[in-house]
């Protein structure tokens, strides 16, 4: 091996060819290893081995390059010293007469540039230290250059490199493990933001997730659909829409994943259009009303008529009351979700539908209707809310309502626990109805303490607006009606 290394450093031409070959090998090895890790590797141990092998190749080939160029970059003595040591080692067991170092180098045919005796580099340059410095800088430069030119490779590998190997496994349980690892990592580790503020996911991860959404294993498809929604993958929307349309078993997962996509009012997200299309399919309305309601609400899709139909279909009837408690609970969850979704639309044309929900037999639905009125911020809401408040009592409490999600995921809270009268009072505070100045006085007794405090606070604010003339337009509007 020493003889081979000595041979490639003998002449300037051989040294230049060695340097070119070594640098080219670094580039080819880097691209090959990255392609293998991004597209082919299916085992964590192989991924770690490939990474270590890549670093070893960089170290070895950069040493060859630096040694070949050392007569120009440092001093000719660097190469001659190395050659002397290796020539000496190869002749330890030789039976020939001992020769001087210069004689041995001459016999080998080493050609080095002559250095002027007065060249200041001989006195200023510490050849050994400079070689070490250039060696370390060269290796680091190769790693960093690869990192920045290959979509931040080192960072990607640290975040999802090993996880990707799980997703490529032939074993479905291993693929599920990989998807669970992605969920545990969370968005903050998997999603990066460009200088323009656009979110993006590593191409290798996005590619594997799209493959997983069409996986033959049902559990893998379900988990991949959820991860696609979690990471806001636009490219996953067509696959999720197809899953919601054709796969009745995973329809709920696909709808919730589409609903989890970001809301972009100026340029609607593809998920918005997909849900608008899906909301018109009768089979989806009848089989997955709960998931569809939540998805429509989260994306604020203008599908109020569908939400009204969903609510009406889930109202309790005499035949339903005789059914088991599980069915009753499911229908209640559907009514809760549909009323929450109507509030998310912020469309005043559905005030009458919310008024109907204020008469719902279950307190949670009435509370969610009040919350939706609060989101509407409409003057016309006042009569509905006043009538509901007059029917209420101070002991009625709104429970916390949570939307269904996959296991191990942070829950989507539709409504926090509070007093029903407080919820109605908060909604009334958004109407700026001048009539409330009289109505508050009549209805201030025997009400919830928190609602009473808000009533007093809002009464003072409304009184101030009335004195400043800010309610005059609303008074004229009230007189017309």
Secondary structure, DSSP 8 states (H G I E B T S, - for coil): -HHHHHHHTSSHHHHHHHHHHHHHHHHHHHHHHHHIIIII---HHHHHHHHHHHHHHHHHHHHHHHHHHHHHHS-HHHHHHHHHHHHHHHTTT--S----HHHHHHHHT-------TT-THHHH--HHHHHHHHHHHHHHHHHHHHHHHTTSHHHHIIIIIHHHHHHT-SSHHHHHHHHHHHHHH-HHHHEEE-TTS-EEE-HHHHHHHHHHHT-SSHHHHHHHHHHHHHTT-GGGHHHHHHHHHH-SSSHHHHHHHHHTS---SSS--HHHHHHHHHTT-HHHHHH-HHHHHHHHHHHT-S-HHHHHHHHHHTS--HHHHTS-HHHHHHHHHHHHHHHHHHHHHT-GGGHHHHHHHTT-SSHHHHHHHHHHHHHH--GGGHHHHHHHHHH--TT-EE--EEE---TTS--EEEE--EEHHHHHHHHHTTT--TTHHHHHHHT-SS--HHHHHHHHHHHHHHHHHHHTTTTHHHHHHHHH-
